[in-house]
Amino acid sequence: MRFLVLVSFLIVSYPIFGQLDTLRDLEEVVISANKFELKKKESPNQIELITAKQIAFQNSPNTANLLEQTGNVFVQRSQAGGGSPVLRGFEASRVLIVMDGVRMNNAIYRAGHLQNVLRIDQSMLERAEVVFGPSSVMYGSDALGGVVHFRSKNPEFGVKSFRSYLRHSTAIGEKTGHLDFNFGRKRLAFLTSFTFSDFGDVIQGSNRLEAYPDFGKRLFYVERQGNADVSIKNKNVNKQVGSGYSQYDFLQKISFQQSEKIKHTLNFQFSNSSNVPRYDRLTELRNGLPRFAEWYYGPEKRLMFAYHLELKNTLIYDRATVSLAFQDIEESRVSRNFNDANRKSQLEKVNLFSLNADFQKVIKSQTLTYGLEVVGNDVKSKAHFTNIKTNEERKADTRYPDGKNTMNTWAIYVADQLKVSDALIVHGGLRYAFTDLSAEFTEKAFFPFPFNEIQQKNNSLTGNLGIVYTPFAKTKFGLLGSSGFRSPNIDDLAKVFDSVPGSLIVPNPDIRPEYSYNGELSLNQQIGKKIRLEGVYFVTSMRNAIVIDDFSLNGERLVMYNGQSSKVLAAQNKAKALIHGWNLNLKADLSKEVVFSSSLNYTKGSIKDAANTPMDHIPPMFGRTAIKYQKKAIQVEVFSIYNGWKKLANYSTSGEDNLIYATKDGMPSWWTLNLRSDYQANKNISLQFACENIFDKNYRNFASGISSAGRNFVITVRGGI
């Protein structure tokens, strides 16, 4: 891996490679940084843009993999049907996920690891934008590490089209089919899409490090035979039995262009999965036997219905967008201990209402953006035990309070972009937000909590100030200071959950919002007409950082939970934490047909206590290096993805880093060599072929409980008219 990194950045010193067109990446238009179109060269933020053409060529099996392929987003996995993006050491509820301008984060987004991005169909994305660093002025709570904004394709007026593809992947047993069609008249257009994917058990790489010859092997799996659970010896230890699942996604959009100034769009999306096995839990042992006979997420359903209104040219704004959205989210967890007749089912339903109104007005050299946001969450949590022998049901402990749970937020913001001169642009903004949370405990038979209700009212004021300075045509400096906040949600305050065997997370009604204060310096430098360097250094200070630590319940440090003595933990505010790191990107046109690119990321974070305890969710050094050839109808890319070591000493003590799924020394470094290609046979048909992890290496991403796929052949046929 060190060799790959060295090659990536030594190429900067290589002589100029002939006369080429000027690189135009900084001319790319991005939206997520300030809600309206903005050129990258005018923004002080670090932004990763993934276009529809890149998405089609990358040909990823899911959206988490799509983000990982950038080389700048780290992804954790607990199961094959999972993928939790990490931005600058922040993960899950500290990263804001947005779909078509509508926030997906809800009141039960947890601080651990989340797979919700998989419920977005990457086949229908027009683009994905990743904004790194605190973005609370524009997006409010949760945008501490950044924002991942997915934008689906829009109906096209005056166009009739049909597109489809079929994809098969060997190591993950994938069979995916997709079709979409657009029917557009002069003012009215329809876009319909459907995607179905079926994934088998993931086959991990067979080439292991000599120091860890058995790492990741699936030695057993559990089957129900008669009235007993039986541990079965796995004949193929590289086949991760219990990792397969399926999913389908449906999208329907209708656009009506009422006039040049008014456009209406209805946006309906529905995603539904099969049961998704929690693979990491299915590999755990207790007293030499499997701990669980069953552990899976029930069908995960995401329904979104949104109305978008686009307006132009009035006295108080040049452009405006208003979005009114409703989301219906359903999640469940089902588990049963080995040779236990009682199956536990926990069901959560979240209804999420949101209103966003954003306005932009250009006044001479100033671009003023302002708006408001209203979000309402309603959470219902249920649970029961089912005796699989008698089918009798009885009450079980719920994951969240079983009464009425609500979380409501109101916010207003204003931001200004001032063009001082052709070389200097100043950005600034403020946001005020108020959050009202209420959770009720009606059933306390399982845990005698010393309270019946949790109520919190929090308000916050956040801001940012940035400078973009371009002293020369090919040089851009960015300086950005920003603050962010995250109000505790119902998951933070009121969850009961066994995060790792022998540990129990219990409610803590006394936690407060956490804040981050970020400073970053960036440089974009173009060398000649073919090489561009980007570098960012950032420092983020957190106050009242919410972390999982030792706690007590009714004065007890240990309690019995699921038949096991468990240490009591709870989410708590730590006084201070510090995260710092850097990102480097290099792109070079070696010829008219060949492009070289590379990225490298480093992050370090620690709690500012006496022991300088490492923070959880901090990835090791990681990156990507690629060479791409493109000429006429052919594209070919050879690339490597790599991770550094995550040593034992750098693991968090909270358990969120999942040391139990790593080696005794931590998570080893790794790198893979991969190839992908695309051949446009004619204007209607293209063929894609890829070979991933060519050397069949065995590896895991840090904090993951499942090994990545081994040598994987991918074949895709695309067609359209």
BAVEXDREN-926319 format. One line per field, with one value per residue (C-alpha): x, y, z; residue in three letters. Coordinates in steps of 0.05 Angstrom, whole numbers, always signed. Each point is the difference from the previous one (the first is absolute). Layout:
east X  ...
north Y  ...
up Z  ...
residu ALA  ...
// end
This chain:
east +0  +58  +25  -68  -2  +70  -15  -64  +37  +69  -33  -8  +74  -3  +11  -58  -35  -15  -54  -69  -65  -4  -29  -70  -18  -4  -51  -48  -65  -19  -64  +5  +48  -51  -66  +7  +49  +71  +66  +49  +53  -45  -12  +47  -28  +32  -51  -1  -45  -22  -36  -50  +54  +47  -55  -15  +73  +16  -59  -4  -47  -26  +6  +49  +48  -9  +24  +58  +24  +16  +60  -21  -57  +13  -55  -12  -40  -32  -35  -3  -64  +34  +47  +12  +37  +52  +19  +60  -9  -75  -50  -74  -41  +58  -3  -61  -32  -44  -42  -25  +4  -36  +38  -1  +29  -55  -10  +27  +63  +50  +72  +27  -2  -56  -19  -54  +37  -12  -74  +17  +1  +66  -26  -45  +49  +15  +56  +26  +35  +41  +14  +55  +0  -53  -58  -51  -13  -32  -24  -8  +9  +41  +45  +63  +43  -34  -58  -12  -52  -31  -39  -43  -11  -57  -52  +20  -49  -10  +39  -21  +52  +9  +61  +16  +57  +15  +60  +31  +56  +32  +30  -62  -49  -33  -56  -26  -51  -20  -46  -24  -38  -14  -60  +2  -46  +11  -20  -14  +50  +0  +59  -9  +54  +4  +62  +4  +63  +11  +66  +27  +48  +65  +61  +61  +71  +41  +69  +11  +58  +48  -7  -76  -13  -71  -23  -72  -12  -72  +10  -73  -72  -64  -59  -65  -9  -64  -8  +74  +52  +61  +68  +21  +72  +9  +32  +22  +30  +5  -75  -31  -64  -55  +17  -47  -61  -42  -30  -44  -7  -55  +1  -54  +8  -49  +21  -46  +30  -56  +38  +71  +0  -38  +14  -34  +29  -30  +52  -20  +53  -7  +55  -12  +49  -7  +25  +72  +43  +44  +60  +48  -47  -9  +75  +3  +13  -21  +29  +26  -68  -34  -28  -59  -41  -33  +17  -27  -30  -72  -21  +25  -51  +12  -58  +7  -52  +23  -27  +52  -16  +51  -11  +38  +7  -39  +19  +25  +34  +29  -9  -38  -14  -53  -4  -54  +14  -26  +41  -24  +58  -6  +57  +1  +50  -12  +46  -1  +54  +27  -48  -47  -73  -14  +9  +4  -28  +8  -37  +11  -43  +17  -44  +41  -30  +43  -7  +59  -2  +64  +8  +56  +8  +58  +12  +58  +62  -38  -37  -48  -29  -51  -54  -35  -10  -53  +7  -45  +14  -49  +29  -36  +38  -28  +29  -22  +26  -26  +8  +19  -26  -69  -7  -20  +17  +17  +26  +74  +43  -3  +61  -29  -53  -66  -43  -6  +67  +7  +57  -14  +48  -10  +57  +17  +65  +33  +64  +37  +51  +37  +45  +50  +41  +14  +51  -37  -67  -25  -53  -37  -63  -41  -54  -45  -35  -47  -14  -55  +4  -47  +3  -46  +12  -66  +24  +56  -4  +66  +41  -23  +25  -3  -41  -65  +14  +58  -9  +52  -1  +64  +19  +64  +33  +52  +39  +55  +49  +41  +48  +17  +62  +24  +63  +15  -44  +25  +5  -56  +7  -58  -7  -61  -24  -66  -39  -49  -48  -39  -60  -7  -55  -43  +53  +52  -45  -44  +29  +10  +48  +54  +55  +49  -6  +3  -16  -67  -15  -55  -38  +32  -49  +55  +41  +2  +15  +70  +37  +58  +46  +37  +57  +29  +49  -2  +43  -17  +58  +2  +68  +5  -60  -4  +14  -43  +14  -50  +17  -42  +21  -53  -6  -67  -10  -61  -33  -51  +18  -49  +37  -18  +32  -8  -65  -45  -74  -34  +69  +23  +59  -19  -69  -28  -23  -20  +27  +69  +33  +12  +39  -44  +17  -34  +8  +34  +29  +75  +32  +41  +26  +47  +2  +50  +22  +14  -21  +42  -25  +41  -25  +44  -15  +57  -26  -65  -26  +33  -16  +36  -34  +15  -27  +25  -35  +25  -41  +16  -48  +3  -39  +35  +3  +58  +13  -10  -48  -8  -68  -43  -15  +68  +23  +72  +35  -35  -2  -5  +46  -23  +20  -57  +1  -56  -5  -63  -44  +49  +15  +49  +22  +51  -3  +21  -36  +40  -4  +54  +6  -48  +43  -29  +25  -42  -66  -53  -19  -75  -9  -25  +64  -18  +68  -32  -4  +73  +65  +35  +43  -55  -20  +57  +15  -20  -3  -36  +12  -62  -20  -64  -19  -57  -11  -54  -20  -47  -43  -49  +41  +62  +38  +37  +50  +38  +47  +4  +52  +40  +48  -57  +25  -35  -14  -49  -13  +14  -58  -34  -28  +0  +58  -1  -11  +57  +13  -64  -19  -55  -36  -52  -41  -32  -51  -44  -36
north +0  +48  -11  +20  +63  +18  -9  +41  +63  -6  +8  +73  +11  -35  +46  +31  -50  +40  +50  -15  +35  +35  -41  +24  -33  +66  +24  -55  +25  -26  +13  -28  +51  +56  -30  +33  -9  +21  -13  -41  +53  +50  -44  -4  -70  -66  -32  -68  -3  -66  +9  -46  -21  -19  -39  -40  -15  -19  -49  -7  -51  +51  +72  -13  -32  +59  +48  -44  -1  +74  -15  +57  -32  -57  -53  -47  -65  -46  -42  -6  +40  +57  +59  +58  +60  +36  +72  +29  -49  +12  -54  -18  +54  +49  -3  +30  -40  +40  -26  +51  +56  -40  -21  -75  +3  -12  -5  -71  +8  -31  +20  -69  -26  +13  -35  +49  +24  -69  +16  +50  -25  +21  -20  +63  +51  +61  +17  -9  +56  -8  +64  -13  +35  +33  +26  +19  +70  -29  -67  +5  -56  -62  +31  -5  -42  +25  -12  -54  +27  -47  +29  -45  +11  +46  -11  +31  +41  -18  -65  -73  -49  -70  -26  -67  -43  -70  -13  -62  -2  -66  +10  +33  -42  +62  +0  +70  +24  +72  +37  +72  +39  +74  +27  +75  +49  +75  +17  -67  -57  -68  -41  -71  -46  -70  -37  -70  -30  -69  -12  -68  -16  +40  -42  +32  -2  -62  +33  +17  +31  -52  +30  -11  -64  -10  +72  +7  -73  -22  -64  -14  +21  -18  -40  -18  -75  -27  +37  +16  +47  -34  +29  -23  -3  +46  -39  +65  +43  +59  +0  +47  -39  +45  +64  -2  +45  +33  +69  +37  +75  +39  +73  +42  +73  +46  +71  +56  +63  +49  +59  +24  +21  -58  -74  -55  -69  -60  -49  -69  -50  -68  -48  -68  -55  -72  -21  +24  -47  +35  -41  +22  -23  -68  -13  +11  -56  -8  -56  -33  -1  +49  +59  +10  -47  +60  +74  +41  +66  -9  +30  +72  +46  +72  +38  +73  +44  +71  +61  +48  +70  +41  +75  +55  +75  +41  +60  -40  -57  -19  -74  -39  -73  -25  -74  -33  -73  -59  -62  -65  -42  -70  -39  -63  -44  -74  -45  -66  -32  -68  -55  +51  -8  +75  +45  +74  +50  +76  +45  +75  +45  +72  +50  +60  +65  +56  +68  +35  +68  +29  +66  +34  +73  +32  +73  +29  -37  -38  -65  -7  -68  -8  -48  -40  -72  -36  -74  -45  -71  -49  -65  -64  -58  -69  -68  -70  -71  -57  -72  -35  -67  +23  +67  +33  +74  +42  +70  +16  +60  +53  +33  +69  +26  -34  +63  +62  +23  +64  +45  +66  +51  +71  +39  +62  +17  +54  -4  +50  -5  +65  +7  +51  -4  -49  -34  +3  -28  +1  -48  +6  -26  -11  -50  -1  -66  -22  -73  -28  -74  -42  -75  -40  -65  -34  -72  -5  -74  -17  +58  +43  +66  +57  +43  -5  +52  +36  +70  +45  +68  +22  +59  +15  +54  -21  +37  -3  +48  -19  +33  -22  +34  -12  +42  -35  -34  -69  +10  -1  +9  -15  +18  -22  +5  -32  -25  -58  -31  -63  -2  -66  -42  -55  -52  +40  +13  -61  -62  -67  -41  -53  +28  -56  -64  +17  +74  +35  +72  +31  +67  +63  +60  +49  +5  +66  +21  -10  +55  +1  +57  -11  +34  -21  +24  -25  +9  -16  +6  -15  -15  +14  -25  -70  -7  +23  -7  +10  +0  +13  +3  +4  +4  -12  +12  -32  +22  -40  -57  -57  -66  -67  -10  -35  +17  -26  -20  +8  +2  -65  -6  -71  -26  -64  +7  -57  -49  +31  +45  +65  +63  +62  +52  +64  +58  +57  +69  +1  +68  +3  -39  +17  -26  +20  -26  +13  -20  +0  -9  -3  -3  -1  -7  -44  +5  +16  -69  -16  +32  -15  +15  -13  +19  -9  +15  +3  +12  -2  +13  -5  +17  +54  -38  -21  -61  +36  -57  -13  +20  -53  -1  +28  -38  -17  +33  -19  +19  -19  +2  -11  +4  +8  -7  +27  +4  +2  -59  -31  +16  -41  +15  -35  +22  -17  +14  -3  +7  +8  -36  +15  -22  -26  +62  +45  -35  +35  -32  +11  -64  +37  -16  -74  -26  -69  -7  +18  -36  +0  +58  +41  +4  -13  +44  -24  +19  -28  +3  +8  +7  +25  +14  +26  -11  +39  -50  +50  +59  -46  -56  -1  -57  +5  -47  +5  -42  +25  -23  -34  -32  -28  +33  -11  +65  +40  +74  +28  -11  -48  -68  -31  -12  +32  -40  -38  -3  +25  -1  +49  -2  +52  +11  +69  +19  +60  +39
up +0  +15  -70  -29  +42  -21  -74  +8  +21  -30  -68  +16  -15  -67  -61  -39  -46  -64  -16  +30  +15  +67  +55  +15  +66  +36  -50  +21  +28  +69  +39  +70  +28  -2  -25  -69  -58  +16  -35  +40  -9  +36  +62  +60  +16  -19  -47  -35  -61  -30  -67  -35  -50  +56  +35  -62  -13  +72  -4  +76  +31  +51  +22  +57  -50  -46  +55  +18  -72  +3  +45  +46  +38  +49  +8  +58  -7  +51  -52  -76  +0  +36  -13  +48  -31  +42  -13  +37  +57  +7  -14  +4  +35  -7  -76  -33  -57  -47  -58  -51  +51  +54  +63  +13  +70  +49  +75  +5  -41  +46  +15  -15  -72  -50  -65  -22  -62  -30  -5  -55  -71  -30  -69  -2  +27  -43  +48  +71  +37  +63  +39  +52  +67  +43  -42  +52  -27  -63  +28  +75  +50  -15  -54  +44  -46  -62  -47  -52  -48  -51  -58  -43  -74  -20  -54  -67  -39  -74  +7  -6  +23  +29  +36  +33  +23  +28  +46  +29  +52  +19  +70  +28  -40  -27  -50  -14  -51  -13  -47  -5  -51  -12  -35  -10  -34  -6  +71  +32  +11  +35  +24  +26  +26  +31  +24  +31  +30  +30  +37  +21  +56  -8  -16  +32  -26  +12  +4  +73  +36  +29  +69  -1  -39  +27  +0  -24  -13  +6  +37  +18  -12  +35  -27  +33  -2  +32  +66  +9  -26  -29  -13  -69  -23  -60  -57  -35  +55  -48  -14  +51  +10  +25  -38  -60  -9  -54  -12  -49  -13  -35  -21  -33  -17  -34  -21  -24  -29  +15  -29  -9  +73  +33  -1  +42  +13  +37  +25  +24  +23  +32  +22  +32  +19  +20  +68  +6  +42  +51  -20  +54  +56  -34  +7  +76  +49  +73  +41  -63  -34  -48  +39  -48  -42  -34  -6  -57  -18  -23  -66  -1  -33  -21  -31  -20  -32  -15  -35  -29  -23  -40  -8  -36  -4  +51  +41  +60  -36  -67  +14  +52  +16  +48  +19  +41  +16  +39  +15  +29  +27  +28  +32  +42  +36  +11  +42  +34  +43  -18  +22  +31  -22  +10  -60  +16  -49  +7  -49  -11  -43  -14  -34  -23  -24  -28  -32  -33  -33  -30  -36  -37  -21  -37  +19  -40  +25  +55  -4  +59  +18  +56  +21  +53  +20  +41  +17  +41  +23  +29  +26  +20  +31  +13  +20  +15  +11  -42  +22  -65  +28  +23  -38  +65  +6  +60  +11  -7  +16  -54  -30  +12  +48  -15  +10  -42  -28  -39  -24  -34  -28  -26  -32  -41  -35  -42  -41  -42  -55  -13  -61  +24  -64  -56  +46  +67  +22  +72  +26  +66  +32  +64  +20  +61  +18  +54  +17  +44  +20  +42  +16  +45  +38  +13  +12  +51  +19  -35  +27  +59  -28  +52  -48  -40  -53  -33  -25  -31  -32  -34  -42  -38  -40  -50  -53  -51  -33  -61  -49  -71  -28  -71  -9  -66  -51  +20  +75  +51  +76  +46  +73  +38  +72  +18  +59  +3  +49  +11  +45  +38  -32  +28  -15  +41  +59  +8  -34  +34  -41  +10  -45  +14  +41  +74  -9  +4  -23  +43  -4  +26  +2  +20  -64  -38  -72  -25  -38  -48  -19  -64  -37  -66  -52  -72  -61  -73  -47  -74  -29  -74  -39  +26  +75  +57  +74  +56  +74  +63  +72  +54  +75  +35  +74  +33  +64  +38  -47  +9  +11  +31  +68  +67  +36  +55  +2  +67  +31  -33  -48  -22  -18  -29  -72  -46  +51  +3  +51  -37  +14  +0  -52  -23  -47  +37  -15  +3  +13  -63  -59  -57  -71  -52  -67  -73  -70  -63  -71  -64  -72  -62  -74  -24  -71  -35  +16  +67  +67  +66  +67  +73  +68  +71  +66  +72  +63  +74  +58  +75  +62  +41  +65  +43  -43  -67  -18  -75  -28  -34  -75  -19  -62  -16  -58  -65  -73  -73  -60  -73  -72  -50  -76  -42  -76  -41  +22  +50  +72  +43  +71  +44  +71  +71  +65  +65  +75  +52  +67  +57  +58  +66  +37  -45  +12  +41  +66  -13  -41  -61  -37  +4  +21  +10  -75  -12  +12  +67  -25  -31  -73  -50  -59  -69  -73  -60  -75  -43  -73  -33  -72  -43  -74  -37  -53  -33  +21  +35  +32  +44  +33  +66  +31  +65  +42  +71  +52  -55  +50  +42  +63  +67  +36  +41  +7  +69  +50  -48  +20  -69  -47  -69  -63  -31  -75  -30  -74  -21  -66  -20  -63  -9  -51  -17  -52
residu MET  ARG  PHE  LEU  VAL  LEU  VAL  SER  PHE  LEU  ILE  VAL  SER  TYR  PRO  ILE  PHE  GLY  GLN  LEU  ASP  THR  LEU  ARG  ASP  LEU  GLU  GLU  VAL  VAL  ILE  SER  ALA  ASN  LYS  PHE  GLU  LEU  LYS  LYS  LYS  GLU  SER  PRO  ASN  GLN  ILE  GLU  LEU  ILE  THR  ALA  LYS  GLN  ILE  ALA  PHE  GLN  ASN  SER  PRO  ASN  THR  ALA  ASN  LEU  LEU  GLU  GLN  THR  GLY  ASN  VAL  PHE  VAL  GLN  ARG  SER  GLN  ALA  GLY  GLY  GLY  SER  PRO  VAL  LEU  ARG  GLY  PHE  GLU  ALA  SER  ARG  VAL  LEU  ILE  VAL  MET  ASP  GLY  VAL  ARG  MET  ASN  ASN  ALA  ILE  TYR  ARG  ALA  GLY  HIS  LEU  GLN  ASN  VAL  LEU  ARG  ILE  ASP  GLN  SER  MET  LEU  GLU  ARG  ALA  GLU  VAL  VAL  PHE  GLY  PRO  SER  SER  VAL  MET  TYR  GLY  SER  ASP  ALA  LEU  GLY  GLY  VAL  VAL  HIS  PHE  ARG  SER  LYS  ASN  PRO  GLU  PHE  GLY  VAL  LYS  SER  PHE  ARG  SER  TYR  LEU  ARG  HIS  SER  THR  ALA  ILE  GLY  GLU  LYS  THR  GLY  HIS  LEU  ASP  PHE  ASN  PHE  GLY  ARG  LYS  ARG  LEU  ALA  PHE  LEU  THR  SER  PHE  THR  PHE  SER  ASP  PHE  GLY  ASP  VAL  ILE  GLN  GLY  SER  ASN  ARG  LEU  GLU  ALA  TYR  PRO  ASP  PHE  GLY  LYS  ARG  LEU  PHE  TYR  VAL  GLU  ARG  GLN  GLY  ASN  ALA  ASP  VAL  SER  ILE  LYS  ASN  LYS  ASN  VAL  ASN  LYS  GLN  VAL  GLY  SER  GLY  TYR  SER  GLN  TYR  ASP  PHE  LEU  GLN  LYS  ILE  SER  PHE  GLN  GLN  SER  GLU  LYS  ILE  LYS  HIS  THR  LEU  ASN  PHE  GLN  PHE  SER  ASN  SER  SER  ASN  VAL  PRO  ARG  TYR  ASP  ARG  LEU  THR  GLU  LEU  ARG  ASN  GLY  LEU  PRO  ARG  PHE  ALA  GLU  TRP  TYR  TYR  GLY  PRO  GLU  LYS  ARG  LEU  MET  PHE  ALA  TYR  HIS  LEU  GLU  LEU  LYS  ASN  THR  LEU  ILE  TYR  ASP  ARG  ALA  THR  VAL  SER  LEU  ALA  PHE  GLN  ASP  ILE  GLU  GLU  SER  ARG  VAL  SER  ARG  ASN  PHE  ASN  ASP  ALA  ASN  ARG  LYS  SER  GLN  LEU  GLU  LYS  VAL  ASN  LEU  PHE  SER  LEU  ASN  ALA  ASP  PHE  GLN  LYS  VAL  ILE  LYS  SER  GLN  THR  LEU  THR  TYR  GLY  LEU  GLU  VAL  VAL  GLY  ASN  ASP  VAL  LYS  SER  LYS  ALA  HIS  PHE  THR  ASN  ILE  LYS  THR  ASN  GLU  GLU  ARG  LYS  ALA  ASP  THR  ARG  TYR  PRO  ASP  GLY  LYS  ASN  THR  MET  ASN  THR  TRP  ALA  ILE  TYR  VAL  ALA  ASP  GLN  LEU  LYS  VAL  SER  ASP  ALA  LEU  ILE  VAL  HIS  GLY  GLY  LEU  ARG  TYR  ALA  PHE  THR  ASP  LEU  SER  ALA  GLU  PHE  THR  GLU  LYS  ALA  PHE  PHE  PRO  PHE  PRO  PHE  ASN  GLU  ILE  GLN  GLN  LYS  ASN  ASN  SER  LEU  THR  GLY  ASN  LEU  GLY  ILE  VAL  TYR  THR  PRO  PHE  ALA  LYS  THR  LYS  PHE  GLY  LEU  LEU  GLY  SER  SER  GLY  PHE  ARG  SER  PRO  ASN  ILE  ASP  ASP  LEU  ALA  LYS  VAL  PHE  ASP  SER  VAL  PRO  GLY  SER  LEU  ILE  VAL  PRO  ASN  PRO  ASP  ILE  ARG  PRO  GLU  TYR  SER  TYR  ASN  GLY  GLU  LEU  SER  LEU  ASN  GLN  GLN  ILE  GLY  LYS  LYS  ILE  ARG  LEU  GLU  GLY  VAL  TYR  PHE  VAL  THR  SER  MET  ARG  ASN  ALA  ILE  VAL  ILE  ASP  ASP  PHE  SER  LEU  ASN  GLY  GLU  ARG  LEU  VAL  MET  TYR  ASN  GLY  GLN  SER  SER  LYS  VAL  LEU  ALA  ALA  GLN  ASN  LYS  ALA  LYS  ALA  LEU  ILE  HIS  GLY  TRP  ASN  LEU  ASN  LEU  LYS  ALA  ASP  LEU  SER  LYS  GLU  VAL  VAL  PHE  SER  SER  SER  LEU  ASN  TYR  THR  LYS  GLY  SER  ILE  LYS  ASP  ALA  ALA  ASN  THR  PRO  MET  ASP  HIS  ILE  PRO  PRO  MET  PHE  GLY  ARG  THR  ALA  ILE  LYS  TYR  GLN  LYS  LYS  ALA  ILE  GLN  VAL  GLU  VAL  PHE  SER  ILE  TYR  ASN  GLY  TRP  LYS  LYS  LEU  ALA  ASN  TYR  SER  THR  SER  GLY  GLU  ASP  ASN  LEU  ILE  TYR  ALA  THR  LYS  ASP  GLY  MET  PRO  SER  TRP  TRP  THR  LEU  ASN  LEU  ARG  SER  ASP  TYR  GLN  ALA  ASN  LYS  ASN  ILE  SER  LEU  GLN  PHE  ALA  CYS  GLU  ASN  ILE  PHE  ASP  LYS  ASN  TYR  ARG  ASN  PHE  ALA  SER  GLY  ILE  SER  SER  ALA  GLY  ARG  ASN  PHE  VAL  ILE  THR  VAL  ARG  GLY  GLY  ILE
// end
